[in-house]
Amino acid sequence: MADSLRVRPAVSTDRIPVLEFCKNTWSWGDYLPEVWDQWLKDRSGRLVVAIVNGRPVGVAHAKSQNSRIVWLEGVRVHPSCRGLGIAGKLNDELCKFALQKGAKLVRLCTTSTNTSSQKHLSKVKFELLAKFQRFETVNPIRKPPGNVSLRRKYSTALWKWIRASTEFDLFKEMYSDDGWTWYPLTPRTIRRFTEKRGVLVTGSKASKSCSLFTAEENRLTLGFTAGPVEKIRYHIRYLRYLLSKGEYRESRALIPENSEFTRVLKEEEYERSGKILVYEKWLGEKRGLQKQ
């Protein structure tokens, strides 16, 4: 089989055979049907398939996050072809793509329960960057908390405050908007979140705490937070208050493992629902990614 294996860019006719072997990835199915067309058309990214004897048996996608970082995702291998090194071939192809784009670093994530993926990543020289705990709740509160507000305008002062916070390093200079992808946290990020009304702060002039959250697909996701624990409690309560409006069914928070925010999340009726491991692989010399 190794002689007949090749990896090439995906084409539209690959859709049906790929989605067929991905349909039982999880008990509920897979998200690939929802993103296939988007990934295929993504000119800044690359969707590839592994071909054996003329049929697709593997798939993976890469997307550029900025000029230096490429995120790898959606690695799937046909159940009958696992253990044959196909995932490694897919990752190799996407790393070549990242180099062609001028990237210095590739990242990806997996769950803490996916031990086979962890073994594979160690074998192909990916290093564990961070562990994030996922917490979730469906329990709303009816009264909005005081002392917290939505930041409506971007300011360099807010960015400098975030950049100087302990949590900026604890989150490895990243944030998540869905629990499956982690992005570089930059001034552009903060500007975009303020435009979408996804920045919570305490303090009228100088920020004393800050959280970034997204509101999509009936779910609220807190993907970065910084500040004193008791200030962050107000942010968490605000998200629970939004649940009472009926537009969202669930609130989710993603925080670094062993973070002091764990206590307040539990006290605010969030339950631990999983652990995500973020890995990275340097393609060149290691350098700081946040120097602006």
Number of C-alpha atoms within 10 A of each C-alpha: 8 9 7 9 17 16 20 14 15 21 12 10 8 16 16 12 14 24 19 11 17 22 15 12 16 9 7 8 12 14 14 18 16 9 10 19 12 12 20 18 13 15 11 11 20 21 25 24 27 26 17 18 11 10 13 24 25 27 28 23 24 27 21 20 16 12 12 16 23 27 23 25 20 17 17 23 25 18 13 9 14 13 12 12 13 26 22 16 17 25 22 14 20 26 24 13 18 26 16 9 17 15 21 20 22 25 23 22 24 19 16 16 12 11 11 9 15 19 11 15 22 12 11 12 12 19 16 17 15 16 21 21 20 23 22 21 22 16 15 22 16 13 12 15 17 11 12 21 17 16 22 15 14 17 13 11 12 22 18 11 17 26 17 11 16 11 19 18 12 15 26 14 18 17 24 22 20 20 19 14 18 21 18 18 21 18 18 12 15 21 20 14 20 19 14 14 17 21 26 25 25 22 13 11 8 11 16 17 24 26 21 23 26 20 19 12 11 12 18 26 24 28 23 23 28 22 20 13 17 11 18 24 18 21 28 22 22 22 26 28 19 21 23 17 12 11 14 19 17 20 26 25 28 27 26 21 18 11 14 12 19 22 13 15 22 14 10 17 16 22 17 17 11 14 20 23 21 21 20 21 19 17 17 11 7 10 10 5 14 10 6 5
